Amino acid sequence: MIHDAQLDYYGKRLATCSSDRSIRIFEVEGENQRLVETLTGHEGPVWQLAWAHPKFGNILASCSYDCKVFIWREINGRFQKIKEHTGHASSGIHFGSFSPALPNVSFEVNAVTWAPHEYGLILACASSDGRISVLLTICVRLEDGSWDEQSFNAHTIGCNAVSWAPATTPGSLIQANGGGLSSVKRFASGGCDNLVKIWREENGSWKEDKVLEGHTDWVRDVCWAPNTGLPNSDLATCSQDKTVLIWTQTGGNLWTKKLLKNESFGDSVWRVSWSTSGNILAVSSGDNKVSLWKETLEGEYQQIGDVNEPVNLE
């Protein structure tokens, strides 16, 4: 079973990962795909992949049921593992706190995502131990060990997803100076405690900035919308409760929420993803359906198609 598929920045390479513990890299040209390499090393199903920005080279992150995160880099035409993060293996963490009864428990890593390239090469990892790890390097080298690592408790029971906020400040479209790079790094996380949390970096450490309550079951995915230049931040979240919520921050630290649609989806909703322009949201649910949604002038969302149907973007 394939668990994730990610195109690189240019859409020329496709990486897939699956239950057979492997990662496959394909070259994509038009409607044709060619397998160029198979990466092995994980000891369990590989859940998620993430390509770094090409300014850092061809770098791919992967996370697995084996409690590990691998970072791969293409060197002389072949991908090599340059980092193995095992901070969630044998962590002694149980439901977000230390458990003397389970001193050597290991927890799978559910999600990996790179920070906006303007901040450097930074990777956030979400794990079933309820913790988030942040890996940072200034210079990518062949040797392992050149990465700084931070880890902190984020969600009780487990953390399922993480998504970085855009690097540019909201409102750049209407600011006289065009806005600029945000001085505060932020990301959102979703957990098995039914909560969505906003985190910000402060003096080199990660602090809880806001707790968003609205879902009634596990939060499966979170996705921060790209900055469109308007003075607001949008965040989409989906849940085991069969709903998708759109959270909007319009000023200060006040967030408002609304349902993507009033009725529930046909099954648990597993993934949400914004288009590059931030105006179309793709929703993937457990009934094997992927639907596309767009905000109307009235501020409501309407379905504009399914992935297997023609899409009306008007």
C-alpha positions as CSV (number, residue, x, y, z in Angstrom):
1,M,0.0,0.0,0.0
2,I,1.3,3.4,-1.0
3,H,1.0,5.9,1.9
4,D,2.4,9.1,0.4
5,A,3.4,10.6,-2.9
6,Q,5.3,13.9,-3.3
7,L,6.4,15.8,-6.3
8,D,9.6,17.9,-5.9
9,Y,9.7,21.7,-6.3
10,Y,9.9,21.5,-10.1
11,G,7.4,18.6,-10.6
12,K,10.1,16.6,-12.3
13,R,10.5,13.9,-9.7
14,L,8.0,11.9,-7.8
15,A,8.8,10.1,-4.5
16,T,6.5,7.5,-3.1
17,C,6.6,5.4,0.1
18,S,4.7,2.3,1.1
19,S,4.1,-0.6,3.5
20,D,6.9,-2.6,1.9
21,R,9.4,-0.3,3.7
22,S,10.7,1.2,0.6
23,I,10.9,4.7,-1.1
24,R,10.8,4.9,-4.9
25,I,12.0,7.9,-6.9
26,F,10.5,8.4,-10.4
27,E,11.4,10.9,-13.1
28,V,8.2,12.5,-14.5
29,E,7.9,13.9,-18.0
30,G,4.4,14.7,-19.2
31,E,2.3,11.6,-18.6
32,N,5.3,9.3,-18.4
33,Q,7.1,8.1,-15.3
34,R,10.4,6.2,-15.0
35,L,11.6,4.5,-11.9
36,V,15.2,5.8,-11.3
37,E,16.0,4.6,-7.7
38,T,14.6,2.6,-4.8
39,L,15.7,3.6,-1.3
40,T,15.7,1.1,1.5
41,G,16.7,1.2,5.2
42,H,13.5,1.7,7.1
43,E,12.3,-1.3,9.2
44,G,8.6,-0.6,9.0
45,P,6.0,1.0,6.7
46,V,7.1,4.4,5.6
47,W,4.3,6.9,6.3
48,Q,5.3,10.3,4.8
49,L,7.8,12.1,2.6
50,A,8.9,15.7,2.2
51,W,11.2,17.3,-0.4
52,A,13.3,20.2,0.8
53,H,13.6,23.4,-1.3
54,P,16.1,22.9,-4.3
55,K,18.3,25.7,-3.0
56,F,19.7,23.1,-0.6
57,G,20.1,20.4,-3.3
58,N,18.0,17.3,-3.9
59,I,17.1,16.4,-0.3
60,L,14.2,14.2,0.8
61,A,13.0,13.4,4.4
62,S,11.1,10.2,5.3
63,C,9.4,8.9,8.5
64,S,8.3,5.5,9.4
65,Y,6.6,3.1,11.8
66,D,10.1,2.1,12.9
67,C,10.3,5.3,14.9
68,K,13.0,6.8,12.7
69,V,13.4,9.8,10.4
70,F,15.8,9.6,7.5
71,I,17.1,12.5,5.5
72,W,18.4,11.6,2.1
73,R,20.5,13.7,-0.3
74,E,21.4,13.0,-3.9
75,I,25.1,12.8,-4.3
76,N,26.7,12.0,-7.7
77,G,23.4,10.9,-9.1
78,R,22.5,8.5,-6.2
79,F,20.5,9.2,-3.0
80,Q,22.5,8.6,0.2
81,K,21.2,8.8,3.8
82,I,22.9,11.8,5.5
83,K,20.9,11.8,8.7
84,E,19.1,9.2,10.9
85,H,17.0,10.7,13.7
86,T,16.1,8.2,16.4
87,G,14.8,10.6,19.0
88,H,11.4,9.0,19.2
89,A,12.7,5.4,19.6
90,S,13.0,4.0,23.1
91,S,12.1,7.5,24.4
92,G,10.4,6.4,27.6
93,I,7.6,8.7,26.6
94,H,4.0,7.5,27.1
95,F,1.0,9.7,26.3
96,G,3.1,12.8,26.5
97,S,5.0,12.1,29.8
98,F,7.6,9.7,31.1
99,S,6.4,6.3,32.0
100,P,8.6,4.3,34.4
101,A,6.5,1.2,33.6
102,L,7.4,1.6,29.9
103,P,11.1,2.7,29.9
104,N,11.9,1.4,26.4
105,V,8.7,2.0,24.5
106,S,9.2,3.1,20.9
107,F,6.7,5.3,19.0
108,E,6.2,5.7,15.2
109,V,6.9,9.0,13.5
110,N,3.8,10.1,11.6
111,A,4.7,13.2,9.7
112,V,7.7,15.3,8.5
113,T,7.6,18.7,6.9
114,W,10.3,21.3,6.0
115,A,10.2,24.9,7.1
116,P,10.0,27.7,4.5
117,H,13.4,27.8,2.8
118,E,13.8,31.4,3.9
119,Y,14.4,30.1,7.5
120,G,17.1,27.6,6.4
121,L,17.1,23.8,6.3
122,I,14.7,23.0,9.2
123,L,12.6,19.8,9.6
124,A,9.7,19.3,12.0
125,C,8.7,15.7,12.9
126,A,5.5,14.6,14.6
127,S,5.3,11.3,16.6
128,S,2.9,9.0,18.3
129,D,4.8,9.7,21.6
130,G,3.1,13.1,21.6
131,R,6.3,14.9,20.9
132,I,7.5,17.1,18.0
133,S,11.2,17.2,17.0
134,V,12.8,20.0,15.1
135,L,16.0,19.3,13.3
136,L,18.2,22.1,12.0
137,T,21.5,22.3,10.1
138,I,23.5,25.2,8.8
139,C,25.6,23.1,6.4
140,V,24.5,19.8,4.8
141,R,27.4,17.4,4.9
142,L,27.9,13.7,4.1
143,E,28.6,12.9,7.7
144,D,25.8,12.3,10.2
145,G,25.8,14.3,13.3
146,S,25.8,17.9,11.9
147,W,22.2,18.6,12.9
148,D,20.9,20.3,16.0
149,E,17.9,18.6,17.5
150,Q,15.1,19.9,19.8
151,S,12.2,17.9,21.1
152,F,9.2,18.9,23.2
153,N,5.8,17.5,24.4
154,A,3.1,18.7,22.1
155,H,0.0,16.5,22.4
156,T,-1.2,13.8,24.9
157,I,-1.7,10.4,23.3
158,G,0.0,11.3,20.1
159,C,0.8,13.9,17.4
160,N,-0.3,13.1,13.8
161,A,0.5,16.2,11.7
162,V,2.5,19.4,11.5
163,S,2.5,22.3,9.0
164,W,4.7,25.4,8.9
165,A,3.3,29.0,8.6
166,P,4.5,30.9,5.5
167,A,7.6,32.9,6.0
168,T,6.2,36.2,4.6
169,T,4.1,38.4,6.9
170,P,0.3,38.5,6.3
171,G,-0.9,41.7,4.5
172,S,2.1,42.1,2.3
173,L,-0.2,42.8,-0.7
174,I,-1.7,45.9,0.9
175,Q,1.4,47.2,2.7
176,A,3.2,50.1,1.1
177,N,6.6,48.4,1.6
178,G,5.4,45.1,0.3
179,G,5.8,43.3,3.6
180,G,8.7,41.1,4.4
181,L,10.0,38.0,6.1
182,S,8.3,37.2,9.4
183,S,10.8,37.3,12.3
184,V,8.8,34.7,14.2
185,K,8.8,31.0,13.0
186,R,5.5,29.3,13.6
187,F,3.9,25.9,12.8
188,A,0.6,24.1,13.6
189,S,0.2,20.6,14.9
190,G,-2.7,18.2,15.2
191,G,-3.1,15.4,17.7
192,C,-5.0,12.5,19.2
193,D,-6.2,14.8,21.9
194,N,-8.6,16.3,19.3
195,L,-6.7,19.6,19.5
196,V,-4.9,21.9,17.0
197,K,-2.0,23.8,18.5
198,I,0.0,26.8,17.2
199,W,3.7,26.9,18.1
200,R,6.2,29.8,17.9
201,E,9.9,30.0,18.3
202,E,11.0,32.2,21.2
203,N,14.6,32.7,22.2
204,G,15.6,29.5,20.5
205,S,12.9,27.3,22.1
206,W,9.4,26.4,20.9
207,K,6.4,27.7,22.9
208,E,2.7,27.0,22.7
209,D,1.1,30.0,21.2
210,K,-2.5,29.0,20.8
211,V,-4.8,26.0,21.4
212,L,-7.6,25.6,18.8
213,E,-10.6,23.5,20.0
214,G,-13.3,22.4,17.5
215,H,-12.8,18.8,16.5
216,T,-14.4,16.0,18.5
217,D,-12.0,13.2,17.5
218,W,-8.4,12.7,16.4
219,V,-7.0,15.5,14.2
220,R,-5.5,13.7,11.2
221,D,-3.9,16.6,9.3
222,V,-3.2,20.3,9.4
223,C,-2.3,22.5,6.5
224,W,-1.3,26.2,6.6
225,A,-2.4,28.1,3.5
226,P,0.2,29.9,1.4
227,N,0.3,33.6,2.0
228,T,-1.8,35.4,-0.6
229,G,-0.8,38.9,0.5
230,L,-4.1,39.5,2.4
231,P,-4.0,40.4,6.1
232,N,-5.1,37.1,7.4
233,S,-3.7,33.5,8.0
234,D,-5.8,30.5,7.1
235,L,-5.3,27.0,8.4
236,A,-7.2,23.9,7.3
237,T,-7.6,20.9,9.6
238,C,-9.3,17.5,9.2
239,S,-10.3,14.9,11.6
240,Q,-11.5,11.4,12.4
241,D,-14.8,13.2,13.2
242,K,-15.5,13.4,9.4
243,T,-15.2,17.2,9.3
244,V,-12.8,19.8,7.9
245,L,-12.4,23.1,9.7
246,I,-11.0,26.4,8.3
247,W,-9.3,28.5,10.9
248,T,-8.6,32.2,10.2
249,Q,-6.4,34.6,12.1
250,T,-7.3,38.2,11.2
251,G,-5.3,40.1,13.8
252,G,-3.5,39.6,17.1
253,N,-3.9,36.1,18.3
254,L,-7.6,35.7,17.7
255,W,-8.6,32.7,15.6
256,T,-12.1,32.0,14.2
257,K,-13.3,28.7,12.8
258,K,-15.9,27.5,10.3
259,L,-16.9,24.2,8.8
260,L,-15.8,23.6,5.2
261,K,-19.3,22.2,4.7
262,N,-22.2,21.9,7.1
263,E,-22.8,18.2,6.8
264,S,-20.1,15.6,7.6
265,F,-18.0,13.8,5.0
266,G,-18.8,10.2,4.2
267,D,-15.9,8.9,6.3
268,S,-12.9,10.1,8.4
269,V,-11.0,12.8,6.6
270,W,-7.2,12.0,6.4
271,R,-5.6,14.7,4.4
272,V,-6.0,18.4,3.4
273,S,-3.8,20.3,1.0
274,W,-3.9,23.8,-0.4
275,S,-3.0,24.7,-3.9
276,T,0.1,26.8,-4.5
277,S,-2.0,29.9,-4.8
278,G,-3.9,29.1,-1.6
279,N,-7.3,29.4,-3.1
280,I,-8.2,25.8,-3.7
281,L,-8.3,23.1,-1.0
282,A,-8.1,19.4,-1.7
283,V,-9.7,17.0,0.8
284,S,-9.0,13.3,1.0
285,S,-11.3,11.0,3.0
286,G,-11.5,7.4,4.0
287,D,-14.2,6.6,1.5
288,N,-11.6,6.8,-1.3
289,K,-12.8,10.3,-2.5
290,V,-10.8,13.4,-3.1
291,S,-12.8,16.6,-3.5
292,L,-11.7,20.2,-4.4
293,W,-13.1,23.3,-2.7
294,K,-12.9,27.0,-3.3
295,E,-14.0,30.0,-1.3
296,T,-16.8,32.2,-2.7
297,L,-17.0,36.0,-2.6
298,E,-19.4,35.5,0.4
299,G,-16.7,33.7,2.4
300,E,-18.3,30.3,2.1
301,Y,-16.6,27.2,0.5
302,Q,-18.2,25.3,-2.3
303,Q,-17.1,22.1,-4.0
304,I,-15.8,22.7,-7.5
305,G,-15.1,19.1,-8.4
306,D,-13.5,15.7,-7.7
307,V,-10.1,14.7,-8.8
308,N,-11.6,12.3,-11.3
309,E,-14.0,15.0,-12.7
310,P,-13.5,18.1,-14.8
311,V,-12.9,21.1,-12.5
312,N,-14.6,24.4,-13.0
313,L,-12.3,27.1,-11.6
314,E,-14.5,30.0,-12.5
